[in-house]
């Protein structure tokens, strides 16, 4: 059986680094015609675009976007469509988010402003973009894929607002994914464990299986995960195989032994 990328023109939220950037590279390698990178940091997006252009002949675009600005999301999607016309925007990867350390009672004593910030970026903005993108596809009679990057934190005790948002995202995907596929929209998510990204600078001294470093003893593989490994899972979820997994949340924790703090 041949595995192929189902959507060909894909919007990536949070594509300037980490998992989003690695996914952009993998999707381009897998046959994407157009990739649109979007985030609030246009300078980092331009740098990511230039790096991708060096290795790919396909079209790569950048656009400034704040996922918390719900009222502008529909307009934003139309802007993205205009960038790639006459092709149809048919793929969405949401890999953006902010972390919050909930240890030592920080999660319990979180300020209202911090609660709202993490909730708006990690959950509210993601849900409405998922909804608005789905409606865009259906209104234009386009079959497409949506993949959301959740987290292994979805399986932990919810002592941090970050864990609360990721748990909710995974449950949303699990619930809606079963029904959206009836409309030609395949919705899945990946739940990465500890990944070597800019969000986790404290991991620089641990091995990722390629670079040297201390072992990561919290998982069975005794190392942290590389962004390109998660990108491979994203590719599968965005491929024709993703269709039979509609509503799935794929846990990629490297055999994490302790899901509860």
SVG drawing of the C-alpha trace seen along z (x, -y; Angstrom):
<svg xmlns="http://www.w3.org/2000/svg" viewBox="-21 -40 50 42">
<polyline fill="none" stroke="black" stroke-width="0.4" points="0.0,0.0 1.3,-3.4 1.3,-6.1 0.9,-9.6 0.2,-13.0 -3.5,-13.7 -3.5,-17.6 -1.1,-19.4 -1.5,-23.0 -0.9,-23.2 -1.1,-26.0 1.3,-25.5 0.6,-27.5 3.9,-27.8 6.1,-26.7 9.2,-28.8 11.0,-26.2 10.7,-23.0 8.1,-20.5 6.3,-22.9 9.5,-23.5 10.4,-19.9 6.9,-19.1 7.1,-21.7 10.3,-20.0 8.8,-16.6 5.6,-17.6 7.6,-19.3 9.6,-16.2 6.4,-14.2 4.9,-16.2 3.3,-19.4 2.9,-22.0 2.5,-25.0 3.4,-25.5 2.2,-28.6 4.1,-29.4 2.2,-31.5 2.9,-32.9 3.3,-36.2 7.0,-36.4 7.4,-37.3 11.2,-37.6 11.6,-34.0 9.1,-32.9 11.2,-34.6 14.3,-32.9 12.5,-29.5 11.3,-30.2 14.8,-31.0 16.1,-27.8 13.4,-25.7 13.8,-27.4 17.5,-26.2 16.3,-22.6 13.0,-22.8 11.6,-24.0 8.0,-24.3 6.3,-27.5 6.7,-28.6 4.9,-31.6 4.9,-33.5 2.1,-35.4 1.7,-37.1 -1.0,-35.6 -2.2,-35.8 -4.3,-32.7 -6.0,-34.4 -7.6,-37.0 -10.7,-34.9 -12.6,-37.6 -9.9,-37.7 -9.5,-34.0 -12.0,-33.7 -10.4,-36.7 -7.0,-35.2 -7.9,-31.9 -9.1,-33.8 -5.8,-35.6 -4.0,-32.3 -6.2,-31.0 -5.4,-34.0 -1.7,-33.4 -1.9,-30.0 -4.8,-30.5 -5.7,-28.7 -4.7,-25.8 -7.0,-25.0 -5.9,-25.3 -6.6,-21.8 -4.4,-21.1 -3.9,-22.6 -1.2,-21.8 -1.5,-23.6 1.9,-23.3 1.8,-26.6 1.5,-26.9 3.0,-28.3 4.2,-26.3 3.6,-27.0 5.4,-25.4 2.8,-24.1 5.2,-22.5 5.5,-23.4 1.9,-24.7 2.5,-27.3 -0.4,-25.7 -2.7,-26.0 -1.7,-29.7 -1.7,-30.8 -2.7,-34.4 -5.8,-35.1 -3.7,-36.8 -1.5,-33.7 -4.5,-31.4 -6.2,-33.5 -2.9,-33.7 -2.3,-30.0 -5.9,-29.1 -6.4,-31.5 -3.3,-30.4 -3.4,-26.7 -7.1,-25.9 -9.5,-28.7 -7.6,-29.9 -6.9,-26.3 -10.6,-25.3 -11.9,-28.2 -9.3,-27.9 -10.1,-24.2 -13.8,-25.1 -13.3,-27.9 -10.9,-25.9 -13.4,-23.0 -16.2,-25.4 -13.9,-26.8 -13.3,-23.4 -17.0,-22.4 -18.2,-25.7 -15.8,-25.3 -16.4,-21.6 -12.7,-20.7 -11.6,-17.5 -8.7,-18.1 -6.7,-17.2 -6.2,-18.8 -3.5,-17.7 -3.1,-19.2 0.0,-18.9 -1.2,-18.1 1.2,-16.6 1.9,-13.7 0.7,-16.1 -2.8,-15.3 -2.3,-12.0 -0.9,-13.6 -2.6,-14.9 -4.0,-18.3 -2.0,-20.4 -0.9,-22.9 -3.0,-25.0 -0.8,-23.7 -1.8,-20.1 -5.5,-21.2 -5.3,-22.7 -3.6,-19.7 -6.0,-17.3 -8.9,-19.3 -7.4,-19.4 -6.9,-15.6 -10.5,-15.1 -11.8,-17.5 -9.9,-15.7 -11.1,-12.4 -14.7,-13.5 -15.0,-15.6 -12.6,-13.6 -15.1,-10.7 -17.7,-12.9 -15.8,-15.4 -14.5,-12.6 -18.1,-12.2 -17.6,-15.6 -14.3,-14.8 -12.2,-16.4 -9.7,-14.1 -8.9,-15.3 -6.1,-13.7 -3.5,-14.7 -0.1,-13.7 0.9,-13.7 4.6,-14.1 6.7,-13.4 9.8,-15.3 11.0,-16.9 14.2,-18.8 12.8,-22.3 13.4,-25.9 10.5,-25.6 12.7,-23.3 16.2,-24.8 16.9,-22.8 17.2,-19.7 20.4,-20.7 22.5,-18.5 20.6,-15.3 21.1,-13.0 18.6,-12.8 20.0,-9.6 22.4,-11.4 24.2,-14.0 26.1,-13.1 24.6,-13.9 23.2,-12.5 20.5,-9.8 16.9,-10.8 15.9,-8.2 12.2,-9.1 11.5,-7.1 12.3,-3.6 14.4,-4.8 16.5,-6.8 16.7,-9.9 14.7,-12.9 12.8,-12.9 13.9,-14.7 11.4,-17.1 11.9,-15.2 10.6,-12.0 7.3,-13.7 7.2,-15.1 7.2,-11.6 4.1,-10.8 2.5,-14.0 3.1,-13.0 1.4,-9.7 -1.6,-11.5 -1.8,-13.8 -1.4,-11.0 -4.1,-8.7 -3.5,-6.4 -4.7,-9.2 -8.2,-8.7 -8.7,-5.4 -7.4,-6.9 -9.9,-9.8 -10.3,-11.1 -7.0,-9.4 -4.5,-10.9 -1.1,-9.2 1.0,-9.1 4.7,-9.4 6.4,-9.4 9.2,-7.0 7.9,-4.7 7.6,-7.3 7.4,-5.4 5.7,-8.0 2.7,-9.7 1.8,-11.1 3.9,-13.5"/>
</svg>
